[in-house]
Amino acid sequence: MENNLPVNVREYQELAKKALPKMAYDYINGGAEDEHTLRENIAAYGRIILRPRVLVDVSKIDMSTTLLGYNMPSPIIVAPTGGHKLAHPEGEKATARAAASCNAIMVLSSGSSYKIEDVASSCNAIRFYQLYVYKWREVSERLVRRAESCGFKALVLTVDTPMLGRREADIRNKMVFPPSANLEELKKINVDTTGGSQLEGFARATLDPSLSWKDIEWLKSITTMPILLKGIAVEAGVAGVIVSNHGARQLDYAPATIAALEEVVKAVAGAVPVLVDGGIRRGTDVFKALALGARAVMVGRPVFFGLAARGEAGARHVIEMLNGELEVAMALCGCRSVGEITRSHVMTEGDRIRSLL
């Protein structure tokens, strides 16, 4: 066992910053334009207050839940983030093994540094696949079929990227993104990099800005996998919704995801599970999201930081730390299971304002 291991996500972030080249760290950690939403994603959690309960027998804590019929030991899922080779040579294969060792679901990004098949064969686990819709539908369709044939259990469709947000750190650094192992046929595309970021040029050349609700129906017609929409509320018969602002990398000054969560949960009205990502750095953040109606949370940057700092062991330790923090939060709030976490366990800014009226 190593001595002086990091004790929280913030310390892993500091180690990752030291370990990575500036271009890689800025890509992982950066957001769009003024990065207001990037800061708010984290700060908004800090403005939610927990309301503890005492004299409850919490000698046994059960953090397990289910999603789409799959059992999960905790409500923490590894979010889709691309280019893990930026952080470690083993890239997504190391992240997949870390998630599998914690029995956590991992969502593999379309921008994976390793092929779908390589990640699938790296370990035995339940995995979802994140998809962009490209201008050439056959490219997206082949990715879907490959993921399905490799045993992936659901599709996470990103719908908030008709074009890439203006990520100024990437422009300044003239960001060069490692080629996705799954998009070989798009390498021939002529990419305009006059704006500074190769990634932005590639996205503009390949992502389909005409994506609309009719394309959800097309996607449902080519796969039996359930579809979760990442970045929007429920429509079109999908299996779930992920409240997301793309890690604050798309539209700056969009709401923090935790601030939007409760409104989405009310709109969905229990029709499908609602997940949330963005800004989660503590187990107490997970608790707050569950109290406001999320079925599960997706964690991206913290796992990336762990991978950069200590490889597979670091990614695994981040997941374990967040699980441990969630367990403590549940115990101190008198919740023996995630089902006992309710709206009454948190006080939001809105609650405090209403109490003064």
N, C-alpha and C positions, 0 to 999 in steps of 0.2 A: 504494500500500500504506500502510495506517495505521501510525503509529508507536505504540509501547508497547501492542501487543496483549496481551491476557491470555495467560498461558503455561500455565494449567491450569484445571480446572473450578472450583476454589475461587475463583479470581479472577473468573471469570464470575459466580459466585453473588454476590460482593460488589458487582459492577456492577449486577446485576439488582435487588438490594435497594435500591440507591440510585435506580434508575430507576423502580421500581414504587410505586404507592400501597400503603400498609400492608396493606389488605384483600387485594389481589391477591397480594402477596408471601407473606403468611401462608397463603393458600389453596394456593399452589404448593408452599411449603416445609414446610407443617405436617403433623402426623400425628395419631393418635388419642390422646386422654386424656393420660397422662403422657409420651407420646412416647418411651417406653423402646425399643420396637421400631424406631422411626425412627432413634434413635442406634445401636442394635445392628446394623441393616442395613449401616451403614458401618463400625462398629467391628469387626465380625466378620471383615471382609476383612483388617483390620490385624493380626489374630491368626494369620493364615495366612502361613507363611514360605516363600519361594521357595528352591529348591535349584539353583543355577546349574551349567552344564556348560561346560567350556572346551576349547580345541583341537578345535573343530568348525568345519568350513567353513560359515560363515553369510553368505557373500558374496551369496547370493540367498535372500530370505525370501518365502515364499508364504503369505499370510494367508487365502486363499480357502477357501470351504467351500460346502456345498449345504444347502438346506432345502426339503423337499417337492418336490424335483426342480429347484429354482431355484438358479442359480449366484449366489454372493455374494462380492464381493471381500474381505470380512472378516466375522467372525461378529457384527458389531454391527448391531442393528436398533433403529429408533426406536420406543419403546414408546407405547401409546395413552395420551394425557393430554388432557383436555377443556379447552375454553375458551381456545384460544391467542390469541384477541383480547384477553385480559387482558394479554398480554405485548406484542402488536404488532398494528397495524391489519390487516395482511395475514394474521394468524393462521395457520391450518393450511395455507393456500396457500403461505406463505413457508416453513413447515417442510417441506412436501412437496417444494418446489423444492430446498431445502438437502439433503434426503435423496437426491433424484434425482441431484444433482450429484456425490454420493459413491457412487452406485449402491447405496445402502443401502435395504433394505426399510423402509417406514414402515407402522405400524399406525394407521389412522385411528380416533379415538374416536367412540363414539356421541354424546358431548357436544361434538362439533366445532362451532366457531363458524360454519363455512361448510358449505354443502350438500355432500353426497357428490359430486354431479355437478360442482360448482365445483372441488373439490379434484382430482377425477379429470382434469378438463380443464386443470388448471394446468401439468401437465408429464407427460412420458412416463416411467412407472416401474412396477415391481412393487410392489403395495400389498396389505395385508390390512385387514380391517375388524373392529373390536371391537364386540361386541354385548352389550347387557343384554336380559334377557327381562322384558317389562312385563306388567302384569296383563291387558292387552288384547293377546292373542297376535297379532292382525292388525297391530298397530303394529310389533312385532318382525319379523313376516313381510314387511311392506312394505320395511323397512330392508334386510333380507337380499336381497330381489329387486332393489332399487335398486343395492346394492353389486355384486351379480353382473352386472347389466346394464352397469355402468360398468367392468367388467373387473377388479374386485378378485379376488385369487387364493385367498384363504382367509378363514375366519371365526375370530376369537379370541373365544371365549365366556367372559365373566367370570362366575364361579359363586360368588364369595365375598361377595356383597352382597345377602343377603335383606333387609337394612336397612343404612342408612349407619352407619358407625362414628361414635363421638362425638368430633368434631373441635372441640376447645374454642376454638381460635383463630377458627374460622369462627363459632361461637356468639357469642363475645365481640364480634366485628366485625360481627355481623348480616349475614353474607355474602350478597351478591346476585350470583348466577352469571349470566353473559350467556346469554340464551336460546339453546338449541341450534337451529341452522337446520334440523335434520332432524326435529325433534319438534314441528312446528307444531300437530299435532292434539291434543297434550297441554297446550297453553297454556291451555285452558279449565278444566283441573283446578283445583279449589279447594285452595290450598296453605296449610296451617296453619304460620305462622311464629312462633308464640308461644315456641318453643324458641330463637329468635334467628337461626337460619341458614335462609335461603330454600332453599338447596340440600338441606339435610336434610329440610325439609318436602316438597319436590318428590319426593325419593327415596322417602320413606315413602308418599306418595300414589300413586306410579306403579310402583315395582319390585315384582316378584312374589315374596313370601317363600315361596311354595309350590314354587318351582323345585326339581326333583328329577331323578333319572336318566331317568325316562320322557320328560322334556322334551328330553333329548339326542336320543332317537330321533325325536321330532317334528321337531326342527331338521334332522336328517339327511334327513328325508323331503321337506323343502321346498327343498333346495339341493344342487347338485353340488359346491360348494366343500368342500374338506377343512376339518375343524373342529379347532382347538386349544383345550384347556381351560386357562383362566388361573386358577390358584389351587388345583389339585387333582391327584391322581395318576391314572394311566390306568385308564379303564373305558370300556365302551360303544362300543368300536370307533372312538375318535377318532384323529386323525392326529398328534397331538402334545400335550405337556404343558408348561405354563409354571409353574415353581415361583415363586409370587408371594404376597406378603402385602398386595397393593394399595398398595405404597409406604408400608407401615406406617400406613395411613389407616383401617383397619378394626378389627381386634382387637389392642389393645395387649397386650404381653407374649406375643404369638405369636413363634415362633422367627425369627431372621434368616434370610432366604432362602438365603444361602450355607451356613448351618449345616445347613439341611434338604436341600440339593441332593443330597448323596451318597446319603442314604437313599432318596430318590425314584428316583435313577438305578438303584440296585440293585433296587428294587421293579419298575421298568419293564423291566429286563433286556434292553434293546435293542429292545423291541417297537416303540417309536416314539421320535422325537427328543425330548429334554428341553431346555427353555430355562429361563433364570432371569432375574429382574429384581430391582431394589431394591438401593440402596446402592453402585452402581458409579460410581466417580469417577475411576478411573485405568485405563490400559491394563493395568497389573499385576493389577487386579481382574478384568478380562476373562480374562487368562491363568489366574488361579486358578480361575475358574469352568469354563474348558475342561478344566483338569487334573482337576477333580472330576467331570467327565462331561457337562457341558453341551455341546450342539451349537452354541448361539448364546446371546447375551445381549441383553436389551432395556434400553434406556437412556431414561429419561423426563425427570426433573428437569434434568439437565445440558443437554439440548437446549432445554428451556424457558428456562433461565437465559441461554443464548446468544441465543435469540430476543428475550428482554426487553432484553438489553444492546446488541445490534447488529443486530437483525432477522435476515433470511435469512442474511447473511454470518456472524453470530455463531453461528447454529445449525449452519451448515456447518463453521465453524472448530472447534466442539466435537467434531463427528464426526471431523474430520481429526486433531485432537489425540489423541483416544483411539486412533485407528488408528495414529498415529505412536508413541505410547507402547507399544502392543501389539507393534509391530514391534521396538522396542528390547528389550522384555522377552523376546521370542522369541529374538532374537539372543544376548542375554546368558545365556540358559538353554540355548543350543545347540540350538534347535528351528528347523529350516528350513521346516517346514510345520505347520499346526495339527494334522495327524495325528501329529506327533512329540511333541506336548504330552501327557504322561502323568501318572498319579497320583504317580509317583516324583519329579516336579518340585516338589511342595509338601509341607509338613509342617503338619498341623493341630494344634489343641489336643489332640484325642484321640490323635494320634500321639505327642505329647510325653508325655502321661500314660501311655500304654501302654509307652513306652520305659523308664519308671521302675519298672515292676512287675517 
